[in-house]
Amino acid sequence: MKLSLRILLTLTFAGLSTWVSAQPEVFNRDDFQLRGPVKSCTVLTDYGEERFEFDREGKLLKSLTRYSDTDYEITHYRYRDTVLTERRDEVYRDGAFDKSTSFAHFYQIDTLKARGDLIEKIISYDQKITEQITYKYDTIGRIGRIIRVQKEGIDETEILFTSYDAETTSEYLVNGQLSKSVRTSQKEVASGIQKIELRKEYFQGIPQKAVEEIRDASDRIVEVSNYKFDPEKEAFQILDQYKYSYNEAGLMSRETISYYRMESGKPKVSRVSEKEFIYQTDGRTPENWIKKIVTPQNSYTTRKIAYYQPLVEQQPDSLPKQ
């Protein structure tokens, strides 16, 4: 489920993204649980507020994360047709623009190749940090190599794919050393086909941690399990497991977290916590939630939503009289 822009950007622009076409991912209203012609959405949080602005087609144009009246961050998105060509991250501290932590990202597709490389150029506003990332695609449109050029040198990530039946594994080798692996598979359950993704992270080729994520037929996360690697037993041990259920509107209605401990060499549930989510909507068609209440904590999140007005169709000029 996609709700926080900061999480979205971390996953998408971390340099090990899984784009399957030669263009950067474009965020839209659906990624923020917004329906209909939403123009802007302001989310009030415990640290301040987040505001998102969209064009009429639903593409994200601008985001604002405000911590106080003088400390905030703004991101602008610029497109050519439907393709993201530029992203600018601007940081303001004590009311002043901070050039050293503000960056511009420029995206360009090498059209001279059949599977055009995607080139991302990153430049800080004070011009002290420059970086270029080239994403190279294989013959079926998957990223096969990532080349990162910066002042400290060049890092190259090679992605190797192996498939067996309905299971595919991709291994990320950074400068020849295994850094991450992602295994995707499917299984059929009573409610339909589930997609399972197991991500493992490595340091100097040694396993560190893993996350298994299960999505339902509607691409909603229904289960997430976190693991740590035990070097003595040379095996992953489960730390916790999150399970999610949804209401008829497709909104998350319950979260159940099971925490584990090892007992006699086997994982045992040590504690379980539950949350339920209750929504108040704006009554529009289609409707959006404007308040989410979390029980039993009785905390809540509110959203202020503005909509585009329908475009007025211009009537063709009447024909001139004969």
Phi and psi restraints in degrees (value plus and minus 20) as a CYANA .aco file:
   2 LYS   PHI    -128.9   -88.9
   2 LYS   PSI      95.8   135.8
   3 LEU   PHI    -151.0  -111.0
   3 LEU   PSI     -62.9   -22.9
   4 SER   PHI    -115.1   -75.1
   4 SER   PSI     106.3   146.3
   5 LEU   PHI     -85.3   -45.3
   5 LEU   PSI     -55.7   -15.7
   6 ARG   PHI     -83.9   -43.9
   6 ARG   PSI     -57.9   -17.9
   7 ILE   PHI     -87.0   -47.0
   7 ILE   PSI     -61.8   -21.8
   8 LEU   PHI     -78.0   -38.0
   8 LEU   PSI     -67.3   -27.3
   9 LEU   PHI     -88.3   -48.3
   9 LEU   PSI     -55.7   -15.7
  10 THR   PHI     -81.4   -41.4
  10 THR   PSI     -63.4   -23.4
  11 LEU   PHI     -91.1   -51.1
  11 LEU   PSI     -59.3   -19.3
  12 THR   PHI    -102.6   -62.6
  12 THR   PSI     -56.7   -16.7
  13 PHE   PHI    -130.6   -90.6
  13 PHE   PSI       7.5    47.5
  14 ALA   PHI    -101.0   -61.0
  14 ALA   PSI     -26.9    13.1
  15 GLY   PHI      76.0   116.0
  15 GLY   PSI     -30.7     9.3
  16 LEU   PHI    -143.3  -103.3
  16 LEU   PSI      19.1    59.1
  17 SER   PHI     -91.5   -51.5
  17 SER   PSI     146.8   186.8
  18 THR   PHI    -137.8   -97.8
  18 THR   PSI      21.6    61.6
  19 TRP   PHI     -78.2   -38.2
  19 TRP   PSI     117.9   157.9
  20 VAL   PHI    -133.4   -93.4
  20 VAL   PSI      -5.4    34.6
  21 SER   PHI    -166.0  -126.0
  21 SER   PSI     135.6   175.6
  22 ALA   PHI     -98.2   -58.2
  22 ALA   PSI      42.4    82.4
  23 GLN   PHI    -181.2  -141.2
  23 GLN   PSI     129.0   169.0
  24 PRO   PHI     -88.9   -48.9
  24 PRO   PSI     135.0   175.0
  25 GLU   PHI     -88.4   -48.4
  25 GLU   PSI     120.1   160.1
  26 VAL   PHI    -128.8   -88.8
  26 VAL   PSI     108.0   148.0
  27 PHE   PHI    -109.3   -69.3
  27 PHE   PSI     125.7   165.7
  28 ASN   PHI    -158.9  -118.9
  28 ASN   PSI    -196.2  -156.2
  29 ARG   PHI     -77.4   -37.4
  29 ARG   PSI     -57.2   -17.2
  30 ASP   PHI     -78.5   -38.5
  30 ASP   PSI     -52.5   -12.5
  31 ASP   PHI     -86.8   -46.8
  31 ASP   PSI     -35.3     4.7
  32 PHE   PHI    -137.2   -97.2
  32 PHE   PSI       2.5    42.5
  33 GLN   PHI      36.3    76.3
  33 GLN   PSI      26.8    66.8
  34 LEU   PHI    -140.6  -100.6
  34 LEU   PSI     116.9   156.9
  35 ARG   PHI    -144.2  -104.2
  35 ARG   PSI     130.1   170.1
  36 GLY   PHI      61.4   101.4
  36 GLY   PSI    -192.9  -152.9
  37 PRO   PHI     -98.7   -58.7
  37 PRO   PSI      43.0    83.0
  38 VAL   PHI     -92.8   -52.8
  38 VAL   PSI     109.7   149.7
  39 LYS   PHI    -113.0   -73.0
  39 LYS   PSI     -61.7   -21.7
  40 SER   PHI    -173.4  -133.4
  40 SER   PSI     135.8   175.8
  41 CYS   PHI    -161.9  -121.9
  41 CYS   PSI     105.1   145.1
  42 THR   PHI    -132.0   -92.0
  42 THR   PSI     103.2   143.2
  43 VAL   PHI    -127.8   -87.8
  43 VAL   PSI     102.6   142.6
  44 LEU   PHI    -107.4   -67.4
  44 LEU   PSI     103.5   143.5
  45 THR   PHI    -140.1  -100.1
  45 THR   PSI     154.1   194.1
  46 ASP   PHI     -92.8   -52.8
  46 ASP   PSI     -36.7     3.3
  47 TYR   PHI    -124.4   -84.4
  47 TYR   PSI     -21.7    18.3
  48 GLY   PHI     130.4   170.4
  48 GLY   PSI    -140.2  -100.2
  49 GLU   PHI    -173.6  -133.6
  49 GLU   PSI     135.1   175.1
  50 GLU   PHI    -143.7  -103.7
  50 GLU   PSI     116.6   156.6
  51 ARG   PHI    -148.0  -108.0
  51 ARG   PSI     115.8   155.8
  52 PHE   PHI    -146.1  -106.1
  52 PHE   PSI     115.1   155.1
  53 GLU   PHI    -141.9  -101.9
  53 GLU   PSI     120.1   160.1
  54 PHE   PHI    -148.4  -108.4
  54 PHE   PSI     135.3   175.3
  55 ASP   PHI    -104.8   -64.8
  55 ASP   PSI     159.6   199.6
  56 ARG   PHI     -84.3   -44.3
  56 ARG   PSI     -47.9    -7.9
  57 GLU   PHI    -100.2   -60.2
  57 GLU   PSI     -30.2     9.8
  58 GLY   PHI      83.5   123.5
  58 GLY   PSI     -21.4    18.6
  59 LYS   PHI     -93.1   -53.1
  59 LYS   PSI     122.8   162.8
  60 LEU   PHI     -91.2   -51.2
  60 LEU   PSI     104.6   144.6
  61 LEU   PHI    -122.4   -82.4
  61 LEU   PSI     -56.0   -16.0
  62 LYS   PHI    -176.2  -136.2
  62 LYS   PSI     124.4   164.4
  63 SER   PHI    -153.8  -113.8
  63 SER   PSI     126.4   166.4
  64 LEU   PHI    -153.1  -113.1
  64 LEU   PSI     106.1   146.1
  65 THR   PHI    -133.6   -93.6
  65 THR   PSI      94.0   134.0
  66 ARG   PHI    -131.1   -91.1
  66 ARG   PSI     103.8   143.8
  67 TYR   PHI    -116.9   -76.9
  67 TYR   PSI     -50.8   -10.8
  68 SER   PHI    -180.7  -140.7
  68 SER   PSI    -197.6  -157.6
  69 ASP   PHI     -86.2   -46.2
  69 ASP   PSI     -42.9    -2.9
  70 THR   PHI    -132.0   -92.0
  70 THR   PSI     -33.1     6.9
  71 ASP   PHI    -138.0   -98.0
  71 ASP   PSI      93.8   133.8
  72 TYR   PHI    -180.4  -140.4
  72 TYR   PSI     145.2   185.2
  73 GLU   PHI    -152.1  -112.1
  73 GLU   PSI     117.3   157.3
  74 ILE   PHI    -144.8  -104.8
  74 ILE   PSI     115.1   155.1
  75 THR   PHI    -142.1  -102.1
  75 THR   PSI     108.8   148.8
  76 HIS   PHI    -129.3   -89.3
  76 HIS   PSI     121.6   161.6
  77 TYR   PHI    -140.7  -100.7
  77 TYR   PSI     112.9   152.9
  78 ARG   PHI    -146.6  -106.6
  78 ARG   PSI     120.8   160.8
  79 TYR   PHI    -145.7  -105.7
  79 TYR   PSI     135.5   175.5
  80 ARG   PHI    -138.6   -98.6
  80 ARG   PSI      90.5   130.5
  81 ASP   PHI      40.2    80.2
  81 ASP   PSI    -136.9   -96.9
  82 THR   PHI    -125.9   -85.9
  82 THR   PSI     -15.3    24.7
  83 VAL   PHI    -118.2   -78.2
  83 VAL   PSI     110.2   150.2
  84 LEU   PHI     -91.1   -51.1
  84 LEU   PSI     104.5   144.5
  85 THR   PHI    -133.4   -93.4
  85 THR   PSI     -38.3     1.7
  86 GLU   PHI    -175.8  -135.8
  86 GLU   PSI     119.2   159.2
  87 ARG   PHI    -157.2  -117.2
  87 ARG   PSI     109.1   149.1
  88 ARG   PHI    -140.3  -100.3
  88 ARG   PSI     102.5   142.5
  89 ASP   PHI    -125.0   -85.0
  89 ASP   PSI      91.9   131.9
  90 GLU   PHI    -131.8   -91.8
  90 GLU   PSI     108.5   148.5
  91 VAL   PHI    -133.6   -93.6
  91 VAL   PSI     111.2   151.2
  92 TYR   PHI    -141.2  -101.2
  92 TYR   PSI     106.9   146.9
  93 ARG   PHI    -147.8  -107.8
  93 ARG   PSI     111.9   151.9
  94 ASP   PHI      33.0    73.0
  94 ASP   PSI      15.6    55.6
  95 GLY   PHI      59.8    99.8
  95 GLY   PSI     -19.0    21.0
  96 ALA   PHI    -134.8   -94.8
  96 ALA   PSI     126.4   166.4
  97 PHE   PHI     -92.3   -52.3
  97 PHE   PSI     106.3   146.3
  98 ASP   PHI    -119.7   -79.7
  98 ASP   PSI      82.1   122.1
  99 LYS   PHI     -88.3   -48.3
  99 LYS   PSI     -50.1   -10.1
 100 SER   PHI     -91.7   -51.7
 100 SER   PSI     -45.4    -5.4
 101 THR   PHI    -132.2   -92.2
 101 THR   PSI      -9.0    31.0
 102 SER   PHI    -125.5   -85.5
 102 SER   PSI     118.5   158.5
 103 PHE   PHI    -154.2  -114.2
 103 PHE   PSI     131.2   171.2
 104 ALA   PHI    -136.0   -96.0
 104 ALA   PSI     112.8   152.8
 105 HIS   PHI    -133.6   -93.6
 105 HIS   PSI     106.3   146.3
 106 PHE   PHI    -138.1   -98.1
 106 PHE   PSI     114.2   154.2
 107 TYR   PHI    -137.4   -97.4
 107 TYR   PSI     114.1   154.1
 108 GLN   PHI    -161.7  -121.7
 108 GLN   PSI     119.3   159.3
 109 ILE   PHI    -125.8   -85.8
 109 ILE   PSI     108.4   148.4
 110 ASP   PHI     -96.5   -56.5
 110 ASP   PSI      79.1   119.1
 111 THR   PHI     -99.5   -59.5
 111 THR   PSI     -22.6    17.4
 112 LEU   PHI     -97.8   -57.8
 112 LEU   PSI     -31.5     8.5
 113 LYS   PHI    -131.2   -91.2
 113 LYS   PSI     129.9   169.9
 114 ALA   PHI     -79.1   -39.1
 114 ALA   PSI     -65.6   -25.6
 115 ARG   PHI    -125.7   -85.7
 115 ARG   PSI      62.7   102.7
 116 GLY   PHI     -77.1   -37.1
 116 GLY   PSI     112.2   152.2
 117 ASP   PHI     -85.5   -45.5
 117 ASP   PSI     126.6   166.6
 118 LEU   PHI    -120.6   -80.6
 118 LEU   PSI     104.8   144.8
 119 ILE   PHI    -132.7   -92.7
 119 ILE   PSI     105.4   145.4
 120 GLU   PHI    -133.8   -93.8
 120 GLU   PSI     101.5   141.5
 121 LYS   PHI    -128.1   -88.1
 121 LYS   PSI     109.5   149.5
 122 ILE   PHI    -139.5   -99.5
 122 ILE   PSI     104.4   144.4
 123 ILE   PHI    -154.2  -114.2
 123 ILE   PSI     109.5   149.5
 124 SER   PHI     -97.2   -57.2
 124 SER   PSI     132.8   172.8
 125 TYR   PHI     -86.8   -46.8
 125 TYR   PSI     -41.4    -1.4
 126 ASP   PHI    -111.0   -71.0
 126 ASP   PSI     -15.1    24.9
 127 GLN   PHI      45.7    85.7
 127 GLN   PSI      -7.6    32.4
 128 LYS   PHI    -107.6   -67.6
 128 LYS   PSI     -41.5    -1.5
 129 ILE   PHI    -141.6  -101.6
 129 ILE   PSI     102.2   142.2
 130 THR   PHI    -152.3  -112.3
 130 THR   PSI     124.4   164.4
 131 GLU   PHI    -173.6  -133.6
 131 GLU   PSI     126.2   166.2
 132 GLN   PHI    -152.4  -112.4
 132 GLN   PSI     110.9   150.9
 133 ILE   PHI    -140.4  -100.4
 133 ILE   PSI     106.4   146.4
 134 THR   PHI    -132.8   -92.8
 134 THR   PSI     104.9   144.9
 135 TYR   PHI    -123.3   -83.3
 135 TYR   PSI      97.9   137.9
 136 LYS   PHI    -125.5   -85.5
 136 LYS   PSI     116.3   156.3
 137 TYR   PHI    -128.3   -88.3
 137 TYR   PSI     129.4   169.4
 138 ASP   PHI    -105.9   -65.9
 138 ASP   PSI    -193.1  -153.1
 139 THR   PHI     -89.9   -49.9
 139 THR   PSI     -36.7     3.3
 140 ILE   PHI    -130.9   -90.9
 140 ILE   PSI      -3.0    37.0
 141 GLY   PHI      69.0   109.0
 141 GLY   PSI      -7.6    32.4
 142 ARG   PHI    -114.9   -74.9
 142 ARG   PSI     130.5   170.5
 143 ILE   PHI     -88.0   -48.0
 143 ILE   PSI     104.3   144.3
 144 GLY   PHI    -126.1   -86.1
 144 GLY   PSI     -49.6    -9.6
 145 ARG   PHI    -165.8  -125.8
 145 ARG   PSI     127.0   167.0
 146 ILE   PHI    -147.9  -107.9
 146 ILE   PSI     101.2   141.2
 147 ILE   PHI    -133.5   -93.5
 147 ILE   PSI      98.2   138.2
 148 ARG   PHI    -129.6   -89.6
 148 ARG   PSI      98.9   138.9
 149 VAL   PHI    -132.1   -92.1
 149 VAL   PSI     102.2   142.2
 150 GLN   PHI    -161.9  -121.9
 150 GLN   PSI     158.2   198.2
 151 LYS   PHI     -81.9   -41.9
 151 LYS   PSI     -51.1   -11.1
 152 GLU   PHI     -96.1   -56.1
 152 GLU   PSI     -33.8     6.2
 153 GLY   PHI     121.3   161.3
 153 GLY   PSI    -181.7  -141.7
 154 ILE   PHI    -139.1   -99.1
 154 ILE   PSI     108.9   148.9
 155 ASP   PHI    -134.3   -94.3
 155 ASP   PSI     115.2   155.2
 156 GLU   PHI    -143.6  -103.6
 156 GLU   PSI     107.6   147.6
 157 THR   PHI    -129.3   -89.3
 157 THR   PSI     104.1   144.1
 158 GLU   PHI    -126.3   -86.3
 158 GLU   PSI     114.6   154.6
 159 ILE   PHI    -132.5   -92.5
 159 ILE   PSI      99.7   139.7
 160 LEU   PHI    -126.9   -86.9
 160 LEU   PSI     113.4   153.4
 161 PHE   PHI    -134.0   -94.0
 161 PHE   PSI     115.8   155.8
 162 THR   PHI    -153.3  -113.3
 162 THR   PSI     124.7   164.7
 163 SER   PHI    -150.8  -110.8
 163 SER   PSI     124.3   164.3
 164 TYR   PHI    -166.6  -126.6
 164 TYR   PSI      96.6   136.6
 165 ASP   PHI      34.2    74.2
 165 ASP   PSI    -142.4  -102.4
 166 ALA   PHI    -117.1   -77.1
 166 ALA   PSI      -3.8    36.2
 167 GLU   PHI    -132.1   -92.1
 167 GLU   PSI     113.6   153.6
 168 THR   PHI    -147.4  -107.4
 168 THR   PSI     114.6   154.6
 169 THR   PHI    -141.4  -101.4
 169 THR   PSI     112.2   152.2
 170 SER   PHI    -137.7   -97.7
 170 SER   PSI     111.7   151.7
 171 GLU   PHI    -134.4   -94.4
 171 GLU   PSI     111.5   151.5
 172 TYR   PHI    -122.9   -82.9
 172 TYR   PSI      94.1   134.1
 173 LEU   PHI    -128.0   -88.0
 173 LEU   PSI      92.7   132.7
 174 VAL   PHI    -115.0   -75.0
 174 VAL   PSI      94.1   134.1
 175 ASN   PHI      32.3    72.3
 175 ASN   PSI      20.1    60.1
 176 GLY   PHI      66.9   106.9
 176 GLY   PSI     -23.5    16.5
 177 GLN   PHI    -133.1   -93.1
 177 GLN   PSI     114.0   154.0
 178 LEU   PHI     -82.3   -42.3
 178 LEU   PSI     106.4   146.4
 179 SER   PHI    -135.6   -95.6
 179 SER   PSI     -53.8   -13.8
 180 LYS   PHI    -178.5  -138.5
 180 LYS   PSI     131.1   171.1
 181 SER   PHI    -156.1  -116.1
 181 SER   PSI     126.4   166.4
 182 VAL   PHI    -151.9  -111.9
 182 VAL   PSI     100.7   140.7
 183 ARG   PHI    -135.4   -95.4
 183 ARG   PSI     105.9   145.9
 184 THR   PHI    -136.6   -96.6
 184 THR   PSI     121.0   161.0
 185 SER   PHI    -172.6  -132.6
 185 SER   PSI     156.1   196.1
 186 GLN   PHI    -155.4  -115.4
 186 GLN   PSI     132.7   172.7
 187 LYS   PHI    -165.3  -125.3
 187 LYS   PSI     129.2   169.2
 188 GLU   PHI    -116.2   -76.2
 188 GLU   PSI     107.3   147.3
 189 VAL   PHI    -144.0  -104.0
 189 VAL   PSI     158.9   198.9
 190 ALA   PHI     -80.4   -40.4
 190 ALA   PSI     -52.8   -12.8
 191 SER   PHI    -106.6   -66.6
 191 SER   PSI     -23.8    16.2
 192 GLY   PHI     112.6   152.6
 192 GLY   PSI    -178.3  -138.3
 193 ILE   PHI    -109.0   -69.0
 193 ILE   PSI     108.1   148.1
 194 GLN   PHI    -123.1   -83.1
 194 GLN   PSI     123.9   163.9
 195 LYS   PHI    -125.5   -85.5
 195 LYS   PSI     110.0   150.0
 196 ILE   PHI    -136.4   -96.4
 196 ILE   PSI     109.5   149.5
 197 GLU   PHI    -146.3  -106.3
 197 GLU   PSI     103.3   143.3
 198 LEU   PHI    -132.9   -92.9
 198 LEU   PSI      96.6   136.6
 199 ARG   PHI    -130.2   -90.2
 199 ARG   PSI     107.4   147.4
 200 LYS   PHI    -138.2   -98.2
 200 LYS   PSI     119.0   159.0
 201 GLU   PHI    -133.6   -93.6
 201 GLU   PSI     124.4   164.4
 202 TYR   PHI    -148.3  -108.3
 202 TYR   PSI     131.3   171.3
 203 PHE   PHI    -146.3  -106.3
 203 PHE   PSI      98.9   138.9
 204 GLN   PHI      33.1    73.1
 204 GLN   PSI      18.5    58.5
 205 GLY   PHI      61.6   101.6
 205 GLY   PSI     -21.8    18.2
 206 ILE   PHI    -120.3   -80.3
 206 ILE   PSI     111.0   151.0
 207 PRO   PHI     -79.9   -39.9
 207 PRO   PSI     122.8   162.8
 208 GLN   PHI    -141.4  -101.4
 208 GLN   PSI     -74.9   -34.9
 209 LYS   PHI    -174.3  -134.3
 209 LYS   PSI     147.9   187.9
 210 ALA   PHI    -168.7  -128.7
 210 ALA   PSI     133.7   173.7
 211 VAL   PHI    -155.1  -115.1
 211 VAL   PSI     108.4   148.4
 212 GLU   PHI    -130.5   -90.5
 212 GLU   PSI     106.8   146.8
 213 GLU   PHI    -142.1  -102.1
 213 GLU   PSI     110.3   150.3
 214 ILE   PHI    -137.3   -97.3
 214 ILE   PSI     110.6   150.6
 215 ARG   PHI    -138.8   -98.8
 215 ARG   PSI     128.1   168.1
 216 ASP   PHI    -106.7   -66.7
 216 ASP   PSI    -193.8  -153.8
 217 ALA   PHI     -85.7   -45.7
 217 ALA   PSI     -38.9     1.1
 218 SER   PHI    -115.2   -75.2
 218 SER   PSI      -8.6    31.4
 219 ASP   PHI      46.9    86.9
 219 ASP   PSI       6.4    46.4
 220 ARG   PHI    -116.7   -76.7
 220 ARG   PSI     119.8   159.8
 221 ILE   PHI     -89.9   -49.9
 221 ILE   PSI     106.3   146.3
 222 VAL   PHI    -133.7   -93.7
 222 VAL   PSI     -38.0     2.0
 223 GLU   PHI    -178.3  -138.3
 223 GLU   PSI     116.8   156.8
 224 VAL   PHI    -155.1  -115.1
 224 VAL   PSI     106.9   146.9
 225 SER   PHI    -140.8  -100.8
 225 SER   PSI     112.1   152.1
 226 ASN   PHI    -128.9   -88.9
 226 ASN   PSI     116.9   156.9
 227 TYR   PHI    -149.4  -109.4
 227 TYR   PSI     133.7   173.7
 228 LYS   PHI    -142.4  -102.4
 228 LYS   PSI     133.8   173.8
 229 PHE   PHI    -112.1   -72.1
 229 PHE   PSI     109.6   149.6
 230 ASP   PHI    -118.3   -78.3
 230 ASP   PSI      86.8   126.8
 231 PRO   PHI     -86.3   -46.3
 231 PRO   PSI     -46.5    -6.5
 232 GLU   PHI     -90.4   -50.4
 232 GLU   PSI     -61.9   -21.9
 233 LYS   PHI    -112.3   -72.3
 233 LYS   PSI     -26.1    13.9
 234 GLU   PHI      31.9    71.9
 234 GLU   PSI      28.5    68.5
 235 ALA   PHI    -172.8  -132.8
 235 ALA   PSI     136.4   176.4
 236 PHE   PHI    -103.5   -63.5
 236 PHE   PSI     120.0   160.0
 237 GLN   PHI    -138.3   -98.3
 237 GLN   PSI     115.7   155.7
 238 ILE   PHI     -92.8   -52.8
 238 ILE   PSI     118.0   158.0
 239 LEU   PHI    -120.9   -80.9
 239 LEU   PSI     -69.0   -29.0
 240 ASP   PHI    -177.5  -137.5
 240 ASP   PSI     144.2   184.2
 241 GLN   PHI    -161.9  -121.9
 241 GLN   PSI     109.6   149.6
 242 TYR   PHI    -128.2   -88.2
 242 TYR   PSI     112.3   152.3
 243 LYS   PHI    -143.9  -103.9
 243 LYS   PSI     118.8   158.8
 244 TYR   PHI    -146.1  -106.1
 244 TYR   PSI     122.9   162.9
 245 SER   PHI    -147.4  -107.4
 245 SER   PSI     141.8   181.8
 246 TYR   PHI    -151.3  -111.3
 246 TYR   PSI     133.6   173.6
 247 ASN   PHI    -108.3   -68.3
 247 ASN   PSI    -196.9  -156.9
 248 GLU   PHI     -84.3   -44.3
 248 GLU   PSI     -45.9    -5.9
 249 ALA   PHI    -102.3   -62.3
 249 ALA   PSI     -20.9    19.1
 250 GLY   PHI      65.7   105.7
 250 GLY   PSI     -10.9    29.1
 251 LEU   PHI    -113.4   -73.4
 251 LEU   PSI     126.4   166.4
 252 MET   PHI     -82.2   -42.2
 252 MET   PSI     108.8   148.8
 253 SER   PHI    -130.7   -90.7
 253 SER   PSI     -44.1    -4.1
 254 ARG   PHI    -170.4  -130.4
 254 ARG   PSI     122.5   162.5
 255 GLU   PHI    -147.6  -107.6
 255 GLU   PSI     105.6   145.6
 256 THR   PHI    -139.4   -99.4
 256 THR   PSI     104.4   144.4
 257 ILE   PHI    -135.0   -95.0
 257 ILE   PSI     104.4   144.4
 258 SER   PHI    -129.5   -89.5
 258 SER   PSI     105.8   145.8
 259 TYR   PHI    -123.0   -83.0
 259 TYR   PSI     119.4   159.4
 260 TYR   PHI    -135.7   -95.7
 260 TYR   PSI     133.4   173.4
 261 ARG   PHI    -157.7  -117.7
 261 ARG   PSI     137.0   177.0
 262 MET   PHI    -106.5   -66.5
 262 MET   PSI     112.0   152.0
 263 GLU   PHI    -159.1  -119.1
 263 GLU   PSI      97.0   137.0
 264 SER   PHI      35.6    75.6
 264 SER   PSI      17.8    57.8
 265 GLY   PHI      59.2    99.2
 265 GLY   PSI     -14.5    25.5
 266 LYS   PHI    -147.2  -107.2
 266 LYS   PSI     126.8   166.8
 267 PRO   PHI     -93.7   -53.7
 267 PRO   PSI     112.4   152.4
 268 LYS   PHI    -147.4  -107.4
 268 LYS   PSI     123.3   163.3
 269 VAL   PHI     -91.7   -51.7
 269 VAL   PSI     103.1   143.1
 270 SER   PHI    -118.5   -78.5
 270 SER   PSI     -46.7    -6.7
 271 ARG   PHI    -181.1  -141.1
 271 ARG   PSI     126.8   166.8
 272 VAL   PHI    -150.0  -110.0
 272 VAL   PSI     113.0   153.0
 273 SER   PHI    -145.7  -105.7
 273 SER   PSI     128.6   168.6
 274 GLU   PHI    -152.1  -112.1
 274 GLU   PSI     127.2   167.2
 275 LYS   PHI    -151.8  -111.8
 275 LYS   PSI     124.3   164.3
 276 GLU   PHI    -140.1  -100.1
 276 GLU   PSI     126.2   166.2
 277 PHE   PHI    -138.5   -98.5
 277 PHE   PSI     107.6   147.6
 278 ILE   PHI    -138.3   -98.3
 278 ILE   PSI     115.5   155.5
 279 TYR   PHI    -138.1   -98.1
 279 TYR   PSI     122.5   162.5
 280 GLN   PHI    -130.5   -90.5
 280 GLN   PSI     113.1   153.1
 281 THR   PHI    -132.0   -92.0
 281 THR   PSI     149.3   189.3
 282 ASP   PHI    -109.5   -69.5
 282 ASP   PSI     -21.9    18.1
 283 GLY   PHI      56.0    96.0
 283 GLY   PSI     -12.7    27.3
 284 ARG   PHI    -101.7   -61.7
 284 ARG   PSI     155.3   195.3
 285 THR   PHI    -146.5  -106.5
 285 THR   PSI      92.7   132.7
 286 PRO   PHI     -93.0   -53.0
 286 PRO   PSI     133.4   173.4
 287 GLU   PHI    -111.2   -71.2
 287 GLU   PSI     136.0   176.0
 288 ASN   PHI    -145.2  -105.2
 288 ASN   PSI     131.3   171.3
 289 TRP   PHI    -101.0   -61.0
 289 TRP   PSI     121.0   161.0
 290 ILE   PHI    -137.3   -97.3
 290 ILE   PSI     -30.8     9.2
 291 LYS   PHI    -167.8  -127.8
 291 LYS   PSI     110.5   150.5
 292 LYS   PHI    -139.4   -99.4
 292 LYS   PSI     100.2   140.2
 293 ILE   PHI    -125.1   -85.1
 293 ILE   PSI     111.9   151.9
 294 VAL   PHI    -128.4   -88.4
 294 VAL   PSI     102.4   142.4
 295 THR   PHI    -135.2   -95.2
 295 THR   PSI     131.4   171.4
 296 PRO   PHI    -105.8   -65.8
 296 PRO   PSI     -15.2    24.8
 297 GLN   PHI     -88.3   -48.3
 297 GLN   PSI     -44.3    -4.3
 298 ASN   PHI      39.7    79.7
 298 ASN   PSI      10.9    50.9
 299 SER   PHI    -109.6   -69.6
 299 SER   PSI     145.0   185.0
 300 TYR   PHI    -172.3  -132.3
 300 TYR   PSI     138.5   178.5
 301 THR   PHI    -145.5  -105.5
 301 THR   PSI     116.3   156.3
 302 THR   PHI    -138.5   -98.5
 302 THR   PSI     130.8   170.8
 303 ARG   PHI    -150.0  -110.0
 303 ARG   PSI     118.4   158.4
 304 LYS   PHI    -128.9   -88.9
 304 LYS   PSI     103.3   143.3
 305 ILE   PHI    -141.7  -101.7
 305 ILE   PSI     112.3   152.3
 306 ALA   PHI    -135.5   -95.5
 306 ALA   PSI     124.4   164.4
 307 TYR   PHI    -137.1   -97.1
 307 TYR   PSI     132.7   172.7
 308 TYR   PHI     -92.2   -52.2
 308 TYR   PSI     121.5   161.5
 309 GLN   PHI     -99.6   -59.6
 309 GLN   PSI     127.5   167.5
 310 PRO   PHI     -79.2   -39.2
 310 PRO   PSI     121.8   161.8
 311 LEU   PHI     -90.9   -50.9
 311 LEU   PSI     118.5   158.5
 312 VAL   PHI    -107.1   -67.1
 312 VAL   PSI     100.0   140.0
 313 GLU   PHI     -93.8   -53.8
 313 GLU   PSI     109.3   149.3
 314 GLN   PHI    -101.4   -61.4
 314 GLN   PSI     110.7   150.7
 315 GLN   PHI     -97.3   -57.3
 315 GLN   PSI     119.8   159.8
 316 PRO   PHI     -82.8   -42.8
 316 PRO   PSI     126.3   166.3
 317 ASP   PHI     -77.3   -37.3
 317 ASP   PSI     119.5   159.5
 318 SER   PHI     -87.6   -47.6
 318 SER   PSI     129.1   169.1
 319 LEU   PHI     -86.2   -46.2
 319 LEU   PSI     122.9   162.9
 320 PRO   PHI     -85.2   -45.2
 320 PRO   PSI     124.9   164.9
 321 LYS   PHI     -88.3   -48.3
 321 LYS   PSI     123.6   163.6
